[in-house]
Amino acid sequence: MEKSSRRKPEKTSTRKVLDIPAARKSVVLGVTASIAAYKSAELASLLVKQGHEIFVVMTHEAAEFISPLTLQTLSKNPVTMSFFDEKESWRPGHIDLADRAQLLLIAPATAHIIAEFAQGLAGHPLAAIALATRAPILIAPAMNGKMWAHPATQENVEKLKARGVEFIGPEEGMLACGYEGIGRLWKVNEIAFRAEFLLSRHDKLIA
């Protein structure tokens, strides 16, 4: 009787990507004075639903577009607007947030805040956090198309990109100022998705 020529399949070593369940992450959400500021409420809500702890930091001017109470309610944390809000302990609150943050997300970001970040100014808590944090920074611009296209703004964007800051948007469409062009805040759900990617990209192990 002839021996069977069939061989048992050899075991091969395969590499598997293991998804490690993401832990609760701390996100500092910066909100600046754009008409798109109202969309930060939806963004804060999405990030909370994704299981993250959200700390909102607003510029004073942003409060003209959306109430701090709205964002406090959605984030379930106090909203920081001034250095003088920081009275809970001896440690400056903006430094505590800078250290705690695992992502600094500014949405919407005006031309003004982008210029402040590029120049390293720290005249209010949001700008100071941007200087002090070592967390990834994601900026979602929203402004008039001519302001976005201005050489000064583009130079500031390139400076920040060279330092490792990431940008998402803006997109093209009808703007609040009546012009049509590039300047609209990127889609909120896609901003949240990008934020999730930045938070979780170190949570994957290749085995």
N, C-alpha and C positions, 0 to 999 in steps of 0.2 A: 504493500500500500504506500502510495507516495505521500510524503509529508506535505502538509499544507504550506503553500508559499506565502500565505498571508502573514503579515507581521502586525503585532499590536501597535497601534498608533503611539508614537513617542510623545511624551509629555513635553510641551513647549513652555518656556518661561514667557509669560505675558506681563506687560506693564499695565496696571490699572490706575485710573484716576479716582481717588477717593474724595468724595465731598464731605468735608467736616462741617457739621451743623454750625452755622454762624452764631456766635454769642451776641448778646445785646451790645450794640456799639453806641458810642456817643458822637453825635453830629451837632456841630454848631452851624446853625442856619442864619446867614446874614441877609438882611432885607434892606434895600436902599430905595431912594425916592424916585421910583419909576411908576407910571400908570399900571404897569404889570405887577405891582406889589401885591395886588389882591390875589394873584395866583399863588403866592407863597403860602396861603392858607391851605390850599389843596395839596401843595408839596409837603408841608408839615404833616398833614393828615396821612398822606401816603407813607411817609417815612416812619411815622408812629405805627401804622399797620404792618410795616415790614419788621417791626419788633425793636426799633432803635429808640434810644433816648435822645430827645431833641431839645436843644437850648437855642432859643431865638435871640439874636442880637440885631437891633434895629438902629438906623440913624434917626435923628430927630425928625428930619424931613420925611422919612418913610411913614411916620405916624399920621401924616396928612392924607395918606392913601389907604391905609389899613390900620385898624385899631390894635394896639398892643394887647388889649384884653382878648381879642379874637385869637391871636397867636398863642397867648398864654393858656387859654382854654384848650386849644387843639394840641399843644405840645405838652401840656400838664407840667410845665416848669415856668418859673418867673422869666419875664422878658427883660433883657438888659438894654438900656438906651444911653446911660450916662455913667461916668466914673463915680458919680455921687450916689448911684443905686447900690454900690458895693459896700454895704454896711453890716453884712452878716458875720464877718470874722476879720481877724487882723490881716489875712492874706488878700491881696487885690483880686477881686472877682474875675477880672478879665484874664489875669495870669492863670487862675485856676481853670477857667474854661479853655485857655490855650493849651494847657497841659493835659486836660481831660479829653480834648477833642481827638477823635480818630479820623475825622474828616471835617474840613471847613468848606462849606458850600455857600456861595453867595448867589442868590437868585431872587429877584433880578439884581443885576449889577449895572450901575450907571457908568457913564464915561468918567464921572468925578471920582468914584471909588476906585476904578481901575487906575486912574492917574495917581491917586493917593498911595495905592499899593506899590505902583511902579517906582514912586519917589521915596518910599519908606517912611511916609508920614504916619503919625500915631496920635492924632488929635481927638479921637473918640474911641470907644471900646472896640468896635469892629476892626478898625485899622490897626489898633494895638495888638489885637489877637492875631491878625494876619502876620505881624512881625514876630510875635513870640512863639507861635505854634510851630511844631515840627511835623504836623499832620499833613497829608495831601490836601491841596486846595483845588477846588473845582469852581469855576466862574461861569455863570450863565448871563451874558450881557443882554440888555434891553434898552434901546435908545433910538433916537432919530437916525435915519440912515446916513444922513450927511455927517452927523457926529461920529458914527461908527467908522465911516470911510475916511475921516480926517487923518492926515499923516501923524498928528500928535497921538491920537487914539491908537492907531495901528503900531506906532513905535512903542507905546506903553504895553500893548498886548504882546509884542515880540519880546520885550524885556522880561515880562512875567513868564512867558513860555520858556525862555532861556534859563529861568530859575526853577523850572519844573512844574509851574502852575498849569493846570489843564483848563481848556475852554470847551464849552458846548454851546453851539449857536454863535450869533443869532441867526434866525431864519428870515426868509423873504416873505413879504406879504403886505397887507394894508396896515399902516401904522396909525397910532392914536392921533398923531399930529396931522393926519390927512394925506401924508405922502405914502407912496407905495415903494417899497425897497427892502433892503436888508436891515434888520434892526429889531424884529420881533423876538420876544422870549421864546426859546426852544420849547417844544411840547413838554408839559410838566411830567407826564408819565415816563418820558424818555430821560429827563433829568434825574428822576428817582431811580431809574434803571441804571444809569451811569454811576450814580452815587453808590448804589448797591454793589456794582462791579468793583469800584475802588475800595470799598470796605471789605470785600470778600476775596480779593485776588490773592491775599496771602493765606487764605483758609483752605486752599487746595493742596493736597500732598500727592506727589507722584511716587508710587510704590512699585 
